Amino acid sequence: MKSSHRRWTLDLFLVVAGSVAALAVLLLDVSGSVVRSLFVVPFIVLYPGYALMAAAFPERRSDVDSDTMPKKETLTRPTPHTAGLLYPVRLVLSAASSLAIVGGIALLTNFLGLGFSAINTSLGVFAVTMVLTASAFVRRAMLPAEVRSGLPPFSIAYSSAATAAGHIKSPLSTEPRDSPVPLLVNVLVVLSVVAFLSSVGFAMVETQNPESNFTEVYLVTENGSEYDASDYPRTLSQRDETPITLAIENHEHRTVTYTVVTEIQRLERTNNSSRVVEERELSRTERPVESGETAYLQRDVRPTLSGDSLRLVFFVYAGEAPDNPDRTSAYRTVQLMVDVGDDATGQSSRSQNTGGARS
């Protein structure tokens, strides 16, 4: 039976449509785990591998009018036009090779200095899938119509799955060939493999979810060519500038321009809380940081307030900062309790031993 044009191109069309939809979901940053997983999981665990199998094996499995084989014959029986794969085998190999393709592209993008970015990896997977799909279309078109692979009818696909599963029998099994037990066990094994691969794909999607993107900000001190998160300056002077370094680690999977606003604050303390009674903005600066990079921003601090136990605060914003920055609007906040003197040495009545908070 000759396969129709619709039959041998439909699966390739579905791969292209699904890949375009998944890429759109990622580029548009569609929220919601269910929606993202519905489109992106097949993009990771099926489409690229299916396109590879379609390009590598453009022929149908059998020369008869279905993809099934006689029960008396083995999985590798030598008959005309048997270079293709049974459809269930094609799907299993597609899932396995998809994960290999996605992992290889992720490693390649990192090797090229682009970092482990969901967008970069997705663009690479999409490009490879499109190239393989085009290759599969060309290879199928070059074959006689009656031997072209494609999407089989459901009844034939089900029969093919049952035939393939029924012929896989453990050499230790004592069940007869026609027993339903081996078939049931093989079906459960296949379902377990599919569930495992799907869970891997789901995990890969969730690790690239916007909720997993973050920025880490903390104070450091320069120690030769290295930075240590200790030995912060405790006493500052109104007459001299004191260098203080702020580290910004970008794990947002994109380049971000951060705005850092530095303030000195005087606090009024009660039994269990404190409130700001006076504050002065000392500086405001912007710094772009690439994904996966750590920027060290040195600020030369000269406080405009003096006294004991003042709070030096760094408000960090992903983008522009408002005119009146505070903890509520800031993306990240780092603080350091300091004493500020008005003499040349910065001497104050006492020194508060409080470190820099890590945010």
C-alpha positions in Angstrom: 0.0 0.0 0.0 1.4 3.4 -1.0 1.8 5.8 1.9 0.0 9.1 1.3 1.8 12.5 1.2 0.0 13.5 4.4 1.1 10.3 6.2 4.9 10.6 5.5 5.0 14.4 6.2 2.6 14.7 9.1 5.1 13.6 11.8 7.7 16.0 10.5 5.2 18.8 10.5 4.3 18.0 14.1 7.9 18.1 15.1 8.4 21.6 13.5 5.1 22.9 15.0 5.9 21.6 18.4 9.5 23.0 18.3 8.3 26.4 17.2 5.7 26.5 20.1 8.2 25.4 22.7 10.7 28.0 21.5 8.0 30.7 21.7 7.1 29.7 25.2 10.8 30.0 26.3 11.5 33.3 24.4 8.3 34.9 25.7 9.0 33.6 29.2 5.6 32.2 29.7 4.9 31.6 33.3 3.4 28.5 34.9 5.1 25.2 35.4 2.3 23.2 33.7 2.2 25.3 30.6 6.0 25.4 30.2 6.4 21.7 30.8 3.6 20.8 28.4 5.5 22.5 25.5 9.1 22.3 26.6 9.4 18.7 27.9 8.7 17.2 24.4 11.1 19.7 22.9 13.8 18.2 25.2 13.0 14.5 25.3 11.4 13.8 21.9 11.7 16.3 19.0 15.4 16.5 18.3 15.9 12.7 18.6 12.8 12.0 16.5 14.2 14.3 13.8 17.5 12.4 14.0 15.8 9.0 13.7 13.7 10.3 10.8 16.8 11.5 9.0 18.8 8.3 9.7 16.0 5.9 9.0 13.7 7.4 6.3 12.3 4.0 5.3 9.4 2.1 6.7 10.1 -1.1 8.6 8.2 -3.4 6.4 7.4 -3.8 2.7 3.8 -4.8 3.5 0.9 -2.5 4.3 1.8 -2.0 7.9 4.8 -1.7 10.2 4.1 -5.1 11.9 6.0 -8.3 11.4 4.8 -11.9 11.3 5.0 -13.5 14.8 7.3 -16.2 13.5 10.0 -13.8 12.5 12.6 -12.0 14.7 13.1 -8.3 15.1 16.0 -8.3 12.6 14.5 -10.5 9.9 16.1 -9.8 6.4 13.3 -8.8 4.1 13.1 -6.0 1.5 12.8 -2.4 2.9 13.6 -3.4 6.5 16.2 -0.7 7.1 13.7 1.3 9.0 12.6 0.9 12.6 9.5 -0.3 14.3 7.6 2.8 15.4 7.8 2.0 19.2 11.6 1.4 18.8 11.8 4.7 16.9 10.2 6.5 19.8 12.4 5.0 22.5 15.6 5.8 20.5 14.2 9.3 19.9 13.9 9.9 23.6 17.3 8.6 24.4 19.1 10.5 21.6 17.1 13.7 22.4 18.7 13.9 25.8 22.1 13.3 24.3 21.6 16.1 21.7 20.3 18.6 24.3 23.2 17.8 26.7 25.7 18.1 23.9 24.4 21.4 22.8 24.4 22.7 26.4 28.0 21.7 26.8 28.9 23.3 23.5 27.3 26.6 24.4 29.2 26.6 27.7 32.5 25.8 25.9 31.9 28.7 23.5 31.6 31.0 26.5 27.9 31.5 26.3 27.2 29.9 29.7 24.5 27.4 30.6 21.7 29.5 29.3 18.2 28.1 28.7 17.7 30.5 25.7 21.1 29.7 24.1 20.6 26.0 24.5 17.0 26.2 23.2 18.1 28.1 20.1 20.7 25.5 19.5 18.3 22.6 19.9 15.8 24.3 17.7 18.4 24.8 14.9 19.6 21.2 15.1 16.0 19.9 15.1 15.1 22.0 12.0 18.2 20.9 10.1 17.5 17.2 10.9 13.9 17.6 10.0 14.7 19.1 6.7 17.2 16.3 6.1 14.6 13.7 6.9 12.1 15.3 4.5 14.6 15.3 1.7 15.7 11.7 2.3 12.1 10.5 2.5 11.2 12.4 -0.7 14.0 10.6 -2.6 12.5 7.2 -1.7 9.7 5.4 -3.5 6.4 6.4 -2.0 5.6 2.9 -0.8 8.6 2.6 1.4 8.7 6.1 3.0 8.5 6.2 6.8 5.9 8.3 8.5 3.2 8.5 11.2 1.4 5.1 11.1 -2.3 4.8 11.9 -3.1 4.1 15.6 -4.1 0.5 15.0 -0.9 -0.3 13.2 1.2 1.5 15.8 -0.5 -0.4 18.6 0.0 -3.7 16.8 3.6 -2.9 16.1 4.2 -2.1 19.8 2.6 -5.4 20.9 4.6 -7.3 18.3 7.9 -5.7 19.4 7.2 -6.2 23.1 6.0 -9.7 22.6 9.2 -10.8 20.9 11.4 -9.4 23.7 11.7 -12.3 26.1 14.2 -12.9 28.9 16.3 -16.1 28.4 15.5 -16.9 32.1 11.8 -16.6 31.6 9.8 -19.9 31.9 6.6 -18.4 30.4 5.6 -19.7 27.0 5.9 -17.4 24.0 2.2 -16.7 23.8 1.8 -16.0 27.5 0.6 -12.4 28.3 3.0 -12.1 31.2 6.2 -11.2 29.1 4.1 -8.7 27.2 2.9 -7.1 30.4 6.3 -6.9 31.9 7.8 -5.4 28.7 5.1 -2.8 28.5 5.8 -1.8 32.2 9.5 -1.6 31.4 8.9 0.7 28.4 6.5 2.8 30.4 9.1 3.1 33.2 11.7 4.2 30.7 9.4 6.8 29.2 8.4 8.1 32.7 12.1 8.4 33.6 13.0 10.3 30.5 10.0 12.6 31.0 11.0 13.3 34.6 14.5 14.2 33.4 13.0 16.5 30.9 10.7 18.0 33.5 13.6 18.5 35.8 15.6 20.3 33.1 12.7 22.6 32.4 12.2 23.4 36.1 15.9 24.2 36.6 15.5 26.8 33.9 12.3 28.2 35.4 12.5 31.9 36.2 12.0 31.1 39.9 15.5 29.5 39.9 17.2 32.6 38.6 18.8 34.7 41.3 21.5 37.2 42.2 23.8 36.9 45.2 25.3 40.1 46.7 27.8 40.3 49.5 30.7 42.4 50.8 34.3 41.3 50.4 37.8 42.6 51.2 40.7 42.5 48.9 43.6 40.2 50.0 46.3 40.5 47.4 44.8 39.0 44.2 41.9 37.3 46.1 38.8 38.4 47.8 37.7 37.3 51.3 34.3 37.7 52.9 35.8 38.9 56.2 37.7 41.7 57.9 35.3 44.4 56.9 36.2 48.0 58.0 34.4 48.7 61.3 35.4 52.4 61.7 35.0 55.0 59.0 35.9 58.7 58.8 34.1 61.7 57.5 37.3 63.2 56.3 38.8 60.2 54.4 37.4 57.8 51.9 37.3 54.1 52.8 37.3 51.5 50.0 34.6 48.9 50.4 34.0 46.2 47.7 30.6 44.7 46.9 30.5 41.4 45.0 27.6 40.8 42.7 27.1 37.2 41.3 24.7 37.0 38.4 22.7 33.7 38.1 19.8 35.2 36.1 20.7 33.4 32.9 20.9 36.8 31.1 23.0 39.9 31.3 21.7 42.4 33.9 22.6 46.0 34.5 22.5 46.5 38.3 22.1 49.8 40.0 23.8 50.1 43.5 22.7 52.8 45.8 24.8 53.4 48.9 23.3 55.0 52.0 24.4 55.8 55.6 21.6 55.5 58.1 21.1 56.5 61.8 18.8 54.1 63.7 16.6 54.5 66.7 16.4 51.3 68.6 13.7 50.0 70.9 13.4 46.7 72.7 12.9 44.4 69.7 13.1 46.6 66.6 14.8 49.6 65.1 13.7 52.4 62.7 15.6 54.8 60.5 15.6 58.4 61.8 18.1 59.9 59.5 19.6 58.7 56.2 21.9 60.1 53.5 22.6 58.8 50.0 26.3 58.5 49.4 26.5 57.3 45.8 24.6 55.7 43.0 26.2 53.6 40.2 25.3 51.2 37.4 27.2 48.0 36.5 26.3 45.5 33.7 27.1 41.9 34.7 27.0 39.0 32.3 25.3 35.7 33.2 27.4 33.5 35.3 29.9 36.2 36.1 30.8 37.9 39.4 31.5 41.7 39.4 33.5 43.4 42.1 32.3 46.9 42.6 34.6 49.0 44.8 33.0 52.1 46.4 35.1 54.8 48.1 32.8 55.6 51.1 32.9 58.9 52.9 30.0 59.1 55.3 28.1 62.3 55.8 26.8 61.3 59.2 28.9 60.6 62.3 28.2 58.6 65.4 28.2 55.0 66.7 26.4 52.0 65.3 25.4 53.6 62.0 24.2 51.4 59.3 25.9 51.4 55.9 23.5 50.0 53.4 23.9 48.9 49.7 20.6 48.7 47.9 21.0 46.6 44.7 18.4 46.8 41.9 18.2 44.8 38.7 17.7 47.8 36.4 17.0 51.4 37.4 16.7 52.4 41.1 13.9 54.6 42.4 14.5 58.1 43.8 13.9 56.9 47.3 15.4 53.4 47.6 14.5 51.1 50.5 14.5 47.5 51.5 11.0 46.9 50.2 11.8 48.0 46.6 15.4 46.7 46.4 16.2 43.4 44.7 19.0 42.7 47.2 20.2 44.5 50.3 23.6 44.3 52.0 24.4 46.2 55.3 27.4 46.8 57.5 27.2 48.3 61.0 30.0 50.9 61.4 31.1 53.7 63.7 31.9 57.0 62.0 34.2 59.6 63.5 34.7 63.2 62.5 38.4 63.3 63.0 41.2 62.3 60.6 41.6 58.8 62.0 37.8 58.1 62.2 38.0 57.5 65.9 34.6 57.0 67.6 33.6 56.4 71.2 33.2 52.7 70.6 33.2 50.1 67.8 30.4 47.8 66.9 31.5 44.3 66.0 28.9 43.5 63.3 29.7 41.9 60.0 28.3 42.4 56.5 25.1 40.7 55.8 25.1 38.4 52.7 22.0 38.7 50.5 
